[in-house]
Amino acid sequence: MASDLEQAGSWLARHGLASASPTPLLAVRLAARRRARLASSVLLGTFILAIALISTTGAGPLLLTATVIALVAALALLDGWVRRVDRRAGATLLRRAAHPVQLGWRTVLGLPRAVFAVATFTAAAVLAASGLTVDDPDGRDAAVVLLIGWCGVAIGMCVQLRHLLTHPAVADDEVPLTADAVMRVEDAREVAAPTALWSLPVVSLLNNTPGWWTVAWLTFVVLGALTLILINLRTAASGTVARHAMSGGR
């Protein structure tokens, strides 16, 4: 717990809340997010290795589909675990503070990231569906698997964003309330980054799919990554956004 408290103190300092003392409640919430993000990275790496192994063994599309579904389900379980940690933390509060302003999607996510997420998922759906038009059965199978994964990732993102916009604050005072707002912004940015979506094309790249489809997917991933880097560089930090919102935009 001491280590978690120290990391919580560093987190507060990085987000302009250095004068606040880290609490066990904040430490628990932040620790859950760190562990979930680490587990998510491990899952995505394992997924890529599994797809590579499946492709080299010549396994059928059913195994590919099961692997994609397993990835989406595991990511959903991680998100559910973080939510349960938040609910248990909130249940320990003697009173709960309410946000003085409405933290809408423009505050929590921001217009650039919202547009980026919609454009990314639209482009991925078009690319995946285009694979259904090829003559090669492997290409069509890969397209079906990609569309299944796309649906799962899209539904998961919508559920997570809805939760971030609607769940009550886990805070009992002004400073914890600001920290809660910072976490919402950070979580929303993490959710909107299509990391899982960018991993799904491995299903097509490691199969005998047409060259143009491979080039299209690689272009999609590279341009998406560059766009996200540009958005991160040109938008305010999560702490700045949250403090500005909590001050009523003044």
Accessible surface in RSA format (square Angstrom, percent):
REM  Atomic radii and reference values for relative SASA: ProtOr
REM  Chains: A
REM  Algorithm: Lee & Richards
REM  Probe-radius: 1.40
REM  Slices: 20
REM RES _ NUM      All-atoms   Total-Side   Main-Chain    Non-polar    All polar
REM                ABS   REL    ABS   REL    ABS   REL    ABS   REL    ABS   REL
RES MET A   1   125.84  65.2  82.00  54.3  43.84 104.4  83.12  70.7  42.72  56.6
RES ALA A   2    71.32  65.6  62.93  97.1   8.39  19.1  66.24  93.3   5.08  13.5
RES SER A   3    65.90  55.7  61.72  82.4   4.18   9.6  41.12  87.6  24.78  34.7
RES ASP A   4    21.30  14.9  20.92  20.8   0.38   0.9   1.21   2.9  20.08  20.0
RES LEU A   5    50.42  28.1  49.81  35.6   0.61   1.5  50.12  35.2   0.30   0.8
RES GLU A   6   124.69  71.6 113.03  85.5  11.66  27.8  49.99  96.7  74.70  61.0
RES GLN A   7    76.25  42.6  71.08  51.9   5.18  12.3  29.01  61.7  47.25  35.8
RES ALA A   8     0.03   0.0   0.03   0.1   0.00   0.0   0.03   0.0   0.00   0.0
RES GLY A   9    21.93  27.0   0.00   N/A  21.93  27.0  15.80  43.4   6.13  13.7
RES SER A  10    58.27  49.2  50.38  67.2   7.89  18.2  24.20  51.5  34.08  47.7
RES TRP A  11    13.97   5.6  13.97   6.8   0.00   0.0  12.59   6.7   1.38   2.2
RES LEU A  12     3.07   1.7   3.07   2.2   0.00   0.0   3.07   2.2   0.00   0.0
RES ALA A  13    54.08  49.7  37.00  57.1  17.08  38.9  37.26  52.5  16.82  44.6
RES ARG A  14   167.21  70.2 127.89  65.2  39.32  93.6  74.73 102.1  92.48  56.1
RES HIS A  15    17.71   9.7  15.44  10.7   2.27   5.8  10.18  10.5   7.53   8.8
RES GLY A  16    48.06  59.3   0.00   N/A  48.06  59.3  25.00  68.6  23.05  51.6
RES LEU A  17    19.85  11.1  18.28  13.1   1.57   4.0  19.85  13.9   0.00   0.0
RES ALA A  18    77.27  71.0  49.71  76.7  27.55  62.7  51.75  72.9  25.52  67.6
RES SER A  19   119.53 101.0  77.32 103.2  42.21  97.2  58.21 124.0  61.31  85.9
RES ALA A  20    18.93  17.4   4.09   6.3  14.84  33.8  11.67  16.4   7.26  19.2
RES SER A  21    90.56  76.5  74.21  99.0  16.36  37.7  37.51  79.9  53.05  74.3
RES PRO A  22    47.69  34.8  34.18  31.2  13.52  49.1  34.18  28.2  13.52  84.0
RES THR A  23    58.86  41.9  57.88  58.7   0.98   2.3  52.56  70.6   6.29   9.5
RES PRO A  24    80.16  58.4  79.99  72.9   0.16   0.6  80.16  66.2   0.00   0.0
RES LEU A  25    37.39  20.8  29.32  21.0   8.08  20.3  35.48  24.9   1.92   5.2
RES LEU A  26    14.29   8.0  14.29  10.2   0.00   0.0  14.29  10.0   0.00   0.0
RES ALA A  27     0.14   0.1   0.00   0.0   0.14   0.3   0.00   0.0   0.14   0.4
RES VAL A  28    60.91  40.1  57.49  52.0   3.42   8.2  59.66  51.8   1.25   3.4
RES ARG A  29     3.65   1.5   3.65   1.9   0.00   0.0   0.00   0.0   3.65   2.2
RES LEU A  30     8.61   4.8   8.11   5.8   0.50   1.3   8.11   5.7   0.50   1.4
RES ALA A  31     1.59   1.5   1.56   2.4   0.03   0.1   1.59   2.2   0.00   0.0
RES ALA A  32     2.61   2.4   1.89   2.9   0.72   1.6   2.34   3.3   0.27   0.7
RES ARG A  33    14.17   6.0  12.90   6.6   1.27   3.0   9.73  13.3   4.45   2.7
RES ARG A  34    79.56  33.4  71.83  36.6   7.74  18.4  59.84  81.8  19.72  12.0
RES ARG A  35   131.89  55.4 126.46  64.5   5.42  12.9  48.73  66.6  83.16  50.4
RES ALA A  36    12.36  11.4  10.98  16.9   1.38   3.1  11.47  16.1   0.90   2.4
RES ARG A  37    77.88  32.7  73.26  37.3   4.62  11.0  40.20  54.9  37.69  22.8
RES LEU A  38   121.29  67.5 116.15  83.1   5.14  12.9 120.40  84.6   0.88   2.4
RES ALA A  39    33.86  31.1  27.95  43.1   5.91  13.4  33.16  46.7   0.70   1.9
RES SER A  40    30.11  25.4  30.11  40.2   0.00   0.0  13.82  29.4  16.29  22.8
RES SER A  41    72.63  61.4  59.80  79.8  12.83  29.5  32.43  69.1  40.20  56.3
RES VAL A  42    90.80  59.7  83.07  75.2   7.72  18.6  89.83  78.0   0.97   2.6
RES LEU A  43    50.39  28.1  48.90  35.0   1.50   3.8  48.97  34.4   1.43   3.8
RES LEU A  44    16.61   9.2  16.61  11.9   0.00   0.0  16.61  11.7   0.00   0.0
RES GLY A  45    32.89  40.6   0.00   N/A  32.89  40.6  31.11  85.4   1.79   4.0
RES THR A  46    76.40  54.3  73.65  74.7   2.75   6.5  58.43  78.5  17.97  27.2
RES PHE A  47     7.34   3.7   2.65   1.6   4.68  12.2   7.09   4.3   0.24   0.7
RES ILE A  48    70.17  39.9  70.17  52.3   0.00   0.0  70.17  50.5   0.00   0.0
RES LEU A  49   131.10  73.0 126.65  90.6   4.45  11.2 126.96  89.2   4.14  11.1
RES ALA A  50    31.58  29.0  25.55  39.4   6.02  13.7  31.22  44.0   0.36   0.9
RES ILE A  51     0.00   0.0   0.00   0.0   0.00   0.0   0.00   0.0   0.00   0.0
RES ALA A  52    34.53  31.8  33.20  51.2   1.33   3.0  34.41  48.5   0.13   0.3
RES LEU A  53   118.72  66.1 114.94  82.2   3.78   9.5 118.29  83.1   0.44   1.2
RES ILE A  54    14.67   8.3  13.88  10.3   0.79   1.9  14.67  10.6   0.00   0.0
RES SER A  55    31.12  26.3   6.18   8.2  24.94  57.5  12.43  26.5  18.69  26.2
RES THR A  56   112.16  79.8  73.92  74.9  38.24  91.1  76.47 102.7  35.69  54.0
RES THR A  57    94.58  67.3  57.29  58.1  37.28  88.9  61.45  82.5  33.12  50.1
RES GLY A  58    64.33  79.3   0.00   N/A  64.33  79.3  34.78  95.5  29.55  66.2
RES ALA A  59    38.87  35.7  12.76  19.7  26.11  59.4  23.40  33.0  15.46  41.0
RES GLY A  60    38.42  47.4   0.00   N/A  38.42  47.4  26.91  73.8  11.51  25.8
RES PRO A  61    57.80  42.1  56.80  51.8   1.00   3.6  57.22  47.2   0.58   3.6
RES LEU A  62   151.86  84.6 147.58 105.6   4.28  10.8 147.99 103.9   3.88  10.4
RES LEU A  63    87.99  49.0  83.65  59.8   4.33  10.9  86.36  60.6   1.63   4.4
RES LEU A  64     9.02   5.0   9.02   6.5   0.00   0.0   9.02   6.3   0.00   0.0
RES THR A  65    23.78  16.9  23.77  24.1   0.02   0.0  16.81  22.6   6.98  10.5
RES ALA A  66    52.58  48.3  43.53  67.2   9.05  20.6  48.32  68.1   4.25  11.3
RES THR A  67    23.12  16.4  17.39  17.6   5.73  13.7  15.51  20.8   7.61  11.5
RES VAL A  68     0.43   0.3   0.43   0.4   0.00   0.0   0.43   0.4   0.00   0.0
RES ILE A  69    90.32  51.4  88.63  66.0   1.69   4.1  90.06  64.9   0.25   0.7
RES ALA A  70    58.71  54.0  47.75  73.7  10.97  24.9  55.07  77.5   3.65   9.7
RES LEU A  71     7.32   4.1   2.53   1.8   4.78  12.0   6.68   4.7   0.64   1.7
RES VAL A  72    27.81  18.3  26.56  24.0   1.25   3.0  26.86  23.3   0.95   2.6
RES ALA A  73    47.74  43.9  40.78  62.9   6.97  15.8  47.01  66.2   0.74   1.9
RES ALA A  74    25.03  23.0  21.49  33.2   3.55   8.1  23.31  32.8   1.72   4.6
RES LEU A  75    36.01  20.1  31.39  22.5   4.63  11.6  31.74  22.3   4.27  11.5
RES ALA A  76    56.71  52.1  42.67  65.8  14.04  31.9  49.20  69.3   7.50  19.9
RES LEU A  77   127.19  70.8 123.24  88.2   3.95   9.9 125.30  88.0   1.88   5.1
RES LEU A  78    35.83  20.0  34.89  25.0   0.94   2.4  35.68  25.1   0.15   0.4
RES ASP A  79    29.01  20.3  22.98  22.9   6.04  14.3   9.70  22.8  19.32  19.3
RES GLY A  80    19.34  23.8   0.00   N/A  19.34  23.8  18.88  51.8   0.46   1.0
RES TRP A  81    80.52  32.3  80.52  39.0   0.00   0.0  62.61  33.4  17.91  29.1
RES VAL A  82    18.52  12.2  18.52  16.8   0.00   0.0  18.52  16.1   0.00   0.0
RES ARG A  83    49.61  20.8  49.29  25.1   0.32   0.8   6.67   9.1  42.94  26.0
RES ARG A  84   103.23  43.3 102.62  52.3   0.61   1.5  35.59  48.6  67.64  41.0
RES VAL A  85     9.13   6.0   7.78   7.0   1.35   3.3   8.27   7.2   0.86   2.3
RES ASP A  86     6.11   4.3   5.98   6.0   0.13   0.3   3.58   8.4   2.53   2.5
RES ARG A  87   142.18  59.7 130.83  66.7  11.35  27.0  72.67  99.3  69.51  42.1
RES ARG A  88   138.58  58.2 133.12  67.9   5.46  13.0  75.56 103.3  63.01  38.2
RES ALA A  89     9.70   8.9   2.49   3.8   7.21  16.4   9.06  12.8   0.63   1.7
RES GLY A  90     2.48   3.1   0.00   N/A   2.48   3.1   0.00   0.0   2.48   5.6
RES ALA A  91    85.45  78.6  47.84  73.8  37.61  85.6  59.46  83.7  25.99  68.9
RES THR A  92    99.26  70.6  70.15  71.1  29.11  69.4  71.97  96.7  27.30  41.3
RES LEU A  93    33.06  18.4  13.85   9.9  19.21  48.3  15.66  11.0  17.40  46.8
RES LEU A  94   186.53 103.9 148.66 106.4  37.87  95.2 151.67 106.5  34.86  93.8
RES ARG A  95   151.05  63.4 143.01  72.9   8.05  19.2  68.08  93.0  82.98  50.3
RES ARG A  96   107.79  45.3  75.89  38.7  31.90  76.0  44.92  61.4  62.88  38.1
RES ALA A  97    22.46  20.7  12.48  19.3   9.98  22.7  19.24  27.1   3.22   8.5
RES ALA A  98    85.91  79.0  64.75  99.9  21.17  48.2  69.89  98.4  16.03  42.5
RES HIS A  99    41.54  22.7  19.26  13.4  22.27  57.0  19.26  19.9  22.27  25.9
RES PRO A 100    90.22  65.8  48.70  44.4  41.52 150.9  61.26  50.6  28.96 180.0
RES VAL A 101    47.94  31.5  38.27  34.6   9.67  23.3  46.19  40.1   1.75   4.7
RES GLN A 102   150.44  84.1 123.43  90.2  27.01  64.3  59.08 125.8  91.35  69.3
RES LEU A 103    11.90   6.6   7.89   5.6   4.01  10.1   7.89   5.5   4.01  10.8
RES GLY A 104    26.02  32.1   0.00   N/A  26.02  32.1  24.84  68.2   1.18   2.6
RES TRP A 105   110.86  44.5 109.38  52.9   1.48   3.5  81.55  43.5  29.31  47.5
RES ARG A 106   149.28  62.7 134.96  68.8  14.32  34.1  55.54  75.9  93.74  56.8
RES THR A 107    37.08  26.4  29.66  30.1   7.42  17.7   7.79  10.5  29.29  44.3
RES VAL A 108     1.65   1.1   1.28   1.2   0.37   0.9   1.28   1.1   0.37   1.0
RES LEU A 109    14.95   8.3  11.51   8.2   3.45   8.7  11.89   8.3   3.06   8.2
RES GLY A 110    15.47  19.1   0.00   N/A  15.47  19.1  15.47  42.5   0.00   0.0
RES LEU A 111    80.58  44.9  77.50  55.4   3.08   7.7  77.50  54.4   3.08   8.3
RES PRO A 112    64.52  47.0  54.44  49.6  10.08  36.6  62.27  51.4   2.26  14.0
RES ARG A 113    11.80   5.0  11.80   6.0   0.00   0.0   2.03   2.8   9.77   5.9
RES ALA A 114    17.53  16.1  15.57  24.0   1.95   4.4  17.21  24.2   0.32   0.8
RES VAL A 115    86.99  57.2  83.27  75.4   3.73   9.0  86.50  75.2   0.50   1.3
RES PHE A 116    12.79   6.4   9.00   5.6   3.79   9.9  12.69   7.7   0.10   0.3
RES ALA A 117     3.54   3.3   3.50   5.4   0.04   0.1   3.52   5.0   0.03   0.1
RES VAL A 118   102.73  67.6  97.68  88.4   5.05  12.2 102.41  89.0   0.32   0.9
RES ALA A 119    55.42  51.0  45.56  70.3   9.85  22.4  52.16  73.4   3.26   8.6
RES THR A 120     7.48   5.3   3.83   3.9   3.65   8.7   3.93   5.3   3.55   5.4
RES PHE A 121    14.45   7.2  14.45   8.9   0.00   0.0  14.45   8.8   0.00   0.0
RES THR A 122    75.72  53.9  71.64  72.6   4.07   9.7  58.41  78.4  17.31  26.2
RES ALA A 123    40.06  36.8  32.34  49.9   7.72  17.6  39.49  55.6   0.57   1.5
RES ALA A 124     1.68   1.5   1.41   2.2   0.27   0.6   1.41   2.0   0.27   0.7
RES ALA A 125    24.97  23.0  23.76  36.7   1.21   2.7  24.03  33.8   0.95   2.5
RES VAL A 126    95.61  62.9  90.63  82.0   4.98  12.0  94.48  82.1   1.13   3.1
RES LEU A 127    28.63  15.9  28.63  20.5   0.00   0.0  28.63  20.1   0.00   0.0
RES ALA A 128     1.50   1.4   1.50   2.3   0.00   0.0   1.50   2.1   0.00   0.0
RES ALA A 129    43.70  40.2  39.73  61.3   3.97   9.0  39.93  56.2   3.77  10.0
RES SER A 130    29.06  24.6  22.81  30.4   6.25  14.4  28.64  61.0   0.42   0.6
RES GLY A 131     0.00   0.0   0.00   N/A   0.00   0.0   0.00   0.0   0.00   0.0
RES LEU A 132    76.67  42.7  62.17  44.5  14.50  36.5  62.21  43.7  14.46  38.9
RES THR A 133   108.87  77.4  77.98  79.1  30.90  73.6  72.79  97.8  36.09  54.6
RES VAL A 134    16.19  10.7   6.82   6.2   9.37  22.6  13.56  11.8   2.63   7.1
RES ASP A 135   135.61  95.0 117.13 116.6  18.48  43.7  39.02  91.8  96.60  96.3
RES ASP A 136    46.93  32.9  39.76  39.6   7.17  17.0  25.74  60.6  21.19  21.1
RES PRO A 137    79.42  57.9  78.47  71.5   0.95   3.4  79.34  65.5   0.07   0.5
RES ASP A 138    56.78  39.8  53.94  53.7   2.84   6.7   4.03   9.5  52.75  52.6
RES GLY A 139     0.00   0.0   0.00   N/A   0.00   0.0   0.00   0.0   0.00   0.0
RES ARG A 140    89.13  37.4  89.06  45.4   0.07   0.2  29.26  40.0  59.87  36.3
RES ASP A 141    49.07  34.4  47.77  47.5   1.30   3.1   5.74  13.5  43.33  43.2
RES ALA A 142     0.83   0.8   0.30   0.5   0.53   1.2   0.41   0.6   0.42   1.1
RES ALA A 143     0.00   0.0   0.00   0.0   0.00   0.0   0.00   0.0   0.00   0.0
RES VAL A 144    70.31  46.3  69.79  63.2   0.52   1.3  70.23  61.0   0.08   0.2
RES VAL A 145     0.93   0.6   0.93   0.8   0.00   0.0   0.93   0.8   0.00   0.0
RES LEU A 146     3.32   1.8   2.16   1.5   1.16   2.9   2.36   1.7   0.96   2.6
RES LEU A 147    45.83  25.5  45.67  32.7   0.16   0.4  45.83  32.2   0.00   0.0
RES ILE A 148    66.25  37.7  59.43  44.3   6.82  16.4  62.84  45.3   3.41   9.3
RES GLY A 149     0.13   0.2   0.00   N/A   0.13   0.2   0.13   0.4   0.00   0.0
RES TRP A 150    63.17  25.4  63.17  30.6   0.00   0.0  63.17  33.7   0.00   0.0
RES CYS A 151    60.42  45.7  59.08  65.9   1.34   3.1  18.80  47.6  41.62  44.9
RES GLY A 152    19.31  23.8   0.00   N/A  19.31  23.8  15.36  42.2   3.95   8.8
RES VAL A 153    19.61  12.9  13.25  12.0   6.36  15.3  18.23  15.8   1.38   3.7
RES ALA A 154    16.65  15.3  16.50  25.5   0.15   0.3  16.65  23.5   0.00   0.0
RES ILE A 155   113.89  64.8 111.16  82.8   2.73   6.6 113.85  82.0   0.04   0.1
RES GLY A 156    22.41  27.6   0.00   N/A  22.41  27.6  22.13  60.7   0.28   0.6
RES MET A 157    27.31  14.1  25.63  17.0   1.69   4.0  25.25  21.5   2.06   2.7
RES CYS A 158    77.78  58.8  70.81  79.0   6.97  16.4  27.31  69.2  50.46  54.4
RES VAL A 159    68.17  44.9  64.69  58.6   3.49   8.4  66.88  58.1   1.29   3.5
RES GLN A 160    45.27  25.3  44.06  32.2   1.21   2.9   4.32   9.2  40.95  31.1
RES LEU A 161    29.95  16.7  29.95  21.4   0.00   0.0  29.95  21.0   0.00   0.0
RES ARG A 162   166.71  70.0 162.17  82.7   4.54  10.8  54.05  73.9 112.66  68.3
RES HIS A 163    35.29  19.3  32.97  22.9   2.32   5.9  22.23  22.9  13.06  15.2
RES LEU A 164    10.33   5.8  10.25   7.3   0.09   0.2  10.25   7.2   0.09   0.2
RES LEU A 165    58.47  32.6  44.35  31.7  14.12  35.5  44.75  31.4  13.72  36.9
RES THR A 166    86.88  61.8  56.86  57.6  30.01  71.5  55.94  75.1  30.93  46.8
RES HIS A 167    22.27  12.2  14.36  10.0   7.91  20.2  18.69  19.3   3.57   4.2
RES PRO A 168    87.58  63.8  76.43  69.7  11.15  40.5  87.47  72.2   0.12   0.7
RES ALA A 169     4.78   4.4   0.29   0.5   4.48  10.2   0.29   0.4   4.48  11.9
RES VAL A 170     3.96   2.6   2.32   2.1   1.64   3.9   2.32   2.0   1.64   4.4
RES ALA A 171     0.98   0.9   0.00   0.0   0.98   2.2   0.98   1.4   0.00   0.0
RES ASP A 172    49.46  34.6  49.41  49.2   0.06   0.1   2.62   6.2  46.84  46.7
RES ASP A 173    80.62  56.5  76.59  76.2   4.02   9.5  13.57  31.9  67.05  66.9
RES GLU A 174   131.80  75.7 126.45  95.7   5.35  12.7  42.85  82.9  88.95  72.6
RES VAL A 175    64.50  42.4  63.31  57.3   1.19   2.9  64.23  55.8   0.28   0.8
RES PRO A 176    40.47  29.5  34.10  31.1   6.37  23.2  38.66  31.9   1.82  11.3
RES LEU A 177    11.77   6.6  11.77   8.4   0.00   0.0  11.77   8.3   0.00   0.0
RES THR A 178    13.58   9.7  13.58  13.8   0.00   0.0   3.67   4.9   9.92  15.0
RES ALA A 179     3.94   3.6   3.94   6.1   0.00   0.0   3.94   5.5   0.00   0.0
RES ASP A 180     0.13   0.1   0.00   0.0   0.13   0.3   0.04   0.1   0.09   0.1
RES ALA A 181     0.63   0.6   0.50   0.8   0.13   0.3   0.50   0.7   0.13   0.3
RES VAL A 182     0.00   0.0   0.00   0.0   0.00   0.0   0.00   0.0   0.00   0.0
RES MET A 183     2.17   1.1   2.17   1.4   0.00   0.0   2.17   1.8   0.00   0.0
RES ARG A 184     9.55   4.0   9.07   4.6   0.48   1.1   2.46   3.4   7.09   4.3
RES VAL A 185     2.72   1.8   2.72   2.5   0.00   0.0   2.72   2.4   0.00   0.0
RES GLU A 186    38.72  22.2  33.52  25.4   5.20  12.4  15.41  29.8  23.31  19.0
RES ASP A 187    16.37  11.5  15.12  15.0   1.25   3.0  10.15  23.9   6.22   6.2
RES ALA A 188     0.00   0.0   0.00   0.0   0.00   0.0   0.00   0.0   0.00   0.0
RES ARG A 189    45.95  19.3  40.60  20.7   5.34  12.7  20.41  27.9  25.54  15.5
RES GLU A 190    93.35  53.6  82.34  62.3  11.01  26.2  22.11  42.8  71.24  58.2
RES VAL A 191    26.68  17.6  10.16   9.2  16.52  39.8  16.93  14.7   9.76  26.5
RES ALA A 192     2.24   2.1   1.66   2.6   0.59   1.3   1.95   2.7   0.29   0.8
RES ALA A 193    24.91  22.9  17.44  26.9   7.47  17.0  17.62  24.8   7.29  19.3
RES PRO A 194     5.45   4.0   0.00   0.0   5.45  19.8   5.45   4.5   0.00   0.0
RES THR A 195    66.23  47.1  65.49  66.4   0.74   1.8  47.33  63.6  18.90  28.6
RES ALA A 196    14.53  13.4  12.04  18.6   2.48   5.7  12.04  17.0   2.48   6.6
RES LEU A 197     3.48   1.9   2.88   2.1   0.60   1.5   2.88   2.0   0.60   1.6
RES TRP A 198    42.14  16.9  32.19  15.6   9.95  23.4  32.40  17.3   9.75  15.8
RES SER A 199    11.44   9.7   8.26  11.0   3.18   7.3   3.15   6.7   8.29  11.6
RES LEU A 200     3.10   1.7   3.10   2.2   0.00   0.0   3.10   2.2   0.00   0.0
RES PRO A 201     1.80   1.3   1.80   1.6   0.00   0.0   1.80   1.5   0.00   0.0
RES VAL A 202    21.93  14.4  21.72  19.7   0.21   0.5  21.90  19.0   0.02   0.1
RES VAL A 203     0.07   0.0   0.07   0.1   0.00   0.0   0.07   0.1   0.00   0.0
RES SER A 204     0.68   0.6   0.68   0.9   0.00   0.0   0.68   1.4   0.00   0.0
RES LEU A 205    55.69  31.0  34.03  24.3  21.66  54.4  34.03  23.9  21.66  58.3
RES LEU A 206    78.58  43.8  58.62  41.9  19.97  50.2  63.58  44.7  15.00  40.4
RES ASN A 207    38.73  26.7  22.81  22.0  15.92  38.3   5.88  14.2  32.85  31.8
RES ASN A 208   119.42  82.4 106.10 102.5  13.31  32.1  29.37  70.7  90.05  87.0
RES THR A 209    20.23  14.4   1.02   1.0  19.21  45.8   0.89   1.2  19.34  29.2
RES PRO A 210    33.96  24.7  20.61  18.8  13.34  48.5  33.36  27.5   0.60   3.8
RES GLY A 211    51.43  63.4   0.00   N/A  51.43  63.4  37.46 102.8  13.98  31.3
RES TRP A 212   131.33  52.7 116.95  56.6  14.39  33.8 108.69  58.0  22.64  36.7
RES TRP A 213     0.35   0.1   0.34   0.2   0.02   0.0   0.35   0.2   0.00   0.0
RES THR A 214    36.49  26.0  35.67  36.2   0.82   2.0  29.65  39.8   6.83  10.3
RES VAL A 215    95.21  62.6  94.60  85.6   0.60   1.5  95.18  82.7   0.03   0.1
RES ALA A 216    27.49  25.3  17.59  27.1   9.90  22.5  25.10  35.3   2.40   6.3
RES TRP A 217     5.04   2.0   4.91   2.4   0.13   0.3   5.04   2.7   0.00   0.0
RES LEU A 218    90.10  50.2  89.76  64.2   0.34   0.9  90.10  63.3   0.00   0.0
RES THR A 219    64.31  45.7  58.95  59.8   5.36  12.8  47.02  63.2  17.29  26.1
RES PHE A 220    21.64  10.8  13.44   8.3   8.20  21.3  20.26  12.3   1.38   3.9
RES VAL A 221    39.09  25.7  39.09  35.4   0.00   0.0  39.09  34.0   0.00   0.0
RES VAL A 222    82.06  54.0  79.42  71.9   2.63   6.3  81.95  71.2   0.11   0.3
RES LEU A 223   103.31  57.5 102.64  73.4   0.67   1.7 102.89  72.3   0.42   1.1
RES GLY A 224     9.47  11.7   0.00   N/A   9.47  11.7   8.57  23.5   0.90   2.0
RES ALA A 225    33.25  30.6  32.18  49.7   1.07   2.4  32.77  46.2   0.48   1.3
RES LEU A 226   104.40  58.1  98.95  70.8   5.46  13.7  99.30  69.7   5.10  13.7
RES THR A 227    57.83  41.1  54.05  54.8   3.78   9.0  33.98  45.6  23.85  36.0
RES LEU A 228    26.60  14.8  26.60  19.0   0.00   0.0  26.60  18.7   0.00   0.0
RES ILE A 229    93.88  53.4  93.42  69.6   0.45   1.1  93.86  67.6   0.01   0.0
RES LEU A 230    98.59  54.9  97.70  69.9   0.88   2.2  98.48  69.2   0.11   0.3
RES ILE A 231    19.67  11.2  16.97  12.6   2.70   6.5  19.67  14.2   0.00   0.0
RES ASN A 232    76.66  52.9  59.54  57.5  17.12  41.2  22.27  53.6  54.39  52.6
RES LEU A 233   139.03  77.4 106.70  76.3  32.34  81.3 109.63  77.0  29.40  79.1
RES ARG A 234   190.53  80.0 152.97  78.0  37.56  89.4  39.13  53.5 151.40  91.8
RES THR A 235    38.47  27.4  21.11  21.4  17.35  41.4  26.18  35.2  12.28  18.6
RES ALA A 236    50.80  46.7  30.85  47.6  19.95  45.4  42.32  59.6   8.48  22.5
RES ALA A 237    65.64  60.4  51.82  80.0  13.82  31.4  59.64  84.0   6.00  15.9
RES SER A 238    10.96   9.3   8.99  12.0   1.97   4.5   2.24   4.8   8.72  12.2
RES GLY A 239     2.07   2.6   0.00   N/A   2.07   2.6   1.92   5.3   0.15   0.3
RES THR A 240    64.43  45.8  62.60  63.5   1.83   4.4  44.47  59.7  19.96  30.2
RES VAL A 241    33.10  21.8  28.71  26.0   4.39  10.6  32.09  27.9   1.01   2.7
RES ALA A 242     0.48   0.4   0.00   0.0   0.48   1.1   0.48   0.7   0.00   0.0
RES ARG A 243    87.28  36.6  81.79  41.7   5.49  13.1  33.74  46.1  53.54  32.4
RES HIS A 244    98.44  53.8  92.61  64.4   5.83  14.9  63.99  65.9  34.46  40.1
RES ALA A 245    13.61  12.5   5.93   9.2   7.68  17.5  12.41  17.5   1.20   3.2
RES MET A 246    29.73  15.4  13.29   8.8  16.44  39.1  13.42  11.4  16.31  21.6
RES SER A 247    37.10  31.4  30.51  40.7   6.60  15.2  34.87  74.3   2.23   3.1
RES GLY A 248    44.28  54.6   0.00   N/A  44.28  54.6  15.34  42.1  28.95  64.8
RES GLY A 249    41.61  51.3   0.00   N/A  41.61  51.3  17.48  48.0  24.13  54.0
RES ARG A 250   218.54  91.8 164.74  84.0  53.80 128.1 107.90 147.5 110.64  67.1
END  Absolute sums over single chains surface
CHAIN  1 A    12484.6      10357.3       2127.3       8682.3       3802.3
END  Absolute sums over all chains
TOTAL         12484.6      10357.3       2127.3       8682.3       3802.3
